[in-house]
Amino acid sequence: MKIKPYPKKISFAGPSITQKEVNYAIDGVKNGFYENYFYHTKKLENTFCKYLGVKYAIATHCCTLALHLACATLGLKKGDEVVCTDFSWIATAYAIVYTGAKPVFVDIDPDTWCIDPKAILKAITAKTKAIMLVHSFGQPAEMDKIMKIAQKHNLKVIEDAAPAFGSKYKGKNVGTFGDIACFSFQGAKIAASGEGGIMVTNNKKLYEKALLLSSMGRTDSQAVFWSDMIGYQYTIANLTAALALAQVERIDQLVAKKRQIFSWYYDRLKNIPGLKIITEQQNSFSNYTYPSILLQKKFGLSRDSILKILKEHNIHARPGFPRMSRFPVFAKPRFKNPEAEKVEKYGISLPAAANLNKRDVDFVCAILTELLK
Ligand SMILES: Cc1ncc(COP(=O)(O)O)c(C=O)c1O
């Protein structure tokens, strides 16, 4: 290839840090102790609830722990099955496993890479207690169909919205449909504080149970420091919450930037034959955290060779997740999940760090256009 490497690293992900984040972090350091040790955490939880349109939130050290908290709060246990997408970061499935319940991995919708409602129906047994879905890379899952199935079969619904803060389904924020939803503030997410997560619900009973579980089951009922149930130390650091708060307050701006990056990609790549671009569906609004493509025909180079050449040119793109059902910790999978297999083999997520400009994206597109001839 004749094109020279880019003079700077084109990062896959990374946050937009302004003076606001700096100010909030400094405020957290200077003022977030003594009687204010919980101030930024509470403000983060309240601001998040208000933005999303939910009643209750608990900020956690990370989204993995928020997901475990959700599973534990819903009472999942050994002998239970949870229908779970096969396409995600492993945190989604391990959160189920931590309770002793079993994830039953099912296929995804090829247009959104989110759990396929038809596949959920095929996986339901007498042991099924819940559905765990992911709003994959910011694309909303088909919540109407999923909630209908859940109601009919009396199943709980957990929305893993780790990358999807700011996305909407039929005009309503994702994370407001299921019994519980969880979001991530990890460094590669749209609103980032390095590590961090948040669990939300509209159900007061679930909130109260989750609150106890997230703080070591401490009730102080018989004595100070008394605990009435086995709990976990899952709460966020107040200082981290200060940084996350600044990002949450800027979410509309952060989503606008991601959508702009996506539109630059879309305009340059949309006419490449055999290349599918994952776009928001009718009635959906995506935050496009990770703009993604699928190689739908045989190009001269394999997907992994393409990623390698991008890397040589200072561009960090990512392959699709391997199907979790293939991981050695799980028993033989019940379903093959061919759509998830295609994304595992031929999917690419493109760089969309908040510091990218049009020139950076044009460079990525110029290389891809060359490679996908
Ligand atoms: C779909 C999904 N679920 C859960 C997580 C876990 O988030 P955290 O890193 O905050 O624990 C991630 C993080 O990448 C994710 O992408």
The ligand as a Tripos MOL2 file, in Angstrom:
@<TRIPOS>MOLECULE
LIG
   16    16     1     0     0
SMALL
NO_CHARGES

@<TRIPOS>ATOM
      1 C1        -21.8460   -4.6990   26.7790 C.3       1 LIG1
      2 C2        -20.9970   -4.4700   27.9740 C.ar      1 LIG1
      3 N1        -21.4090   -4.8770   29.1690 N.ar      1 LIG1
      4 C3        -20.6990   -4.6640   30.2880 C.ar      1 LIG1
      5 C4        -19.4830   -4.0290   30.2420 C.ar      1 LIG1
      6 C5        -18.7060   -3.8690   31.5050 C.3       1 LIG1
      7 O1        -18.4840   -2.5420   31.8340 O.3       1 LIG1
      8 P1        -17.3660   -2.1390   32.9010 P.3       1 LIG1
      9 O2        -16.0610   -2.1640   32.1860 O.co2     1 LIG1
     10 O3        -17.7670   -0.7530   33.3540 O.co2     1 LIG1
     11 O4        -17.4250   -3.1200   34.0200 O.co2     1 LIG1
     12 C6        -18.9990   -3.5580   29.0160 C.ar      1 LIG1
     13 C7        -17.7010   -2.8730   28.9540 C.2       1 LIG1
     14 O5        -17.0270   -2.8220   27.9800 O.2       1 LIG1
     15 C8        -19.7670   -3.8040   27.8550 C.ar      1 LIG1
     16 O6        -19.3390   -3.4060   26.6400 O.3       1 LIG1
@<TRIPOS>BOND
     1     1     2 1
     2     2     3 ar
     3     2    15 ar
     4     3     4 ar
     5     4     5 ar
     6     5     6 1
     7     5    12 ar
     8     6     7 1
     9     7     8 1
    10     8     9 2
    11     8    10 1
    12     8    11 1
    13    12    13 1
    14    12    15 ar
    15    13    14 2
    16    15    16 1
@<TRIPOS>SUBSTRUCTURE
     1 LIG1         1 GROUP 0 **** ****
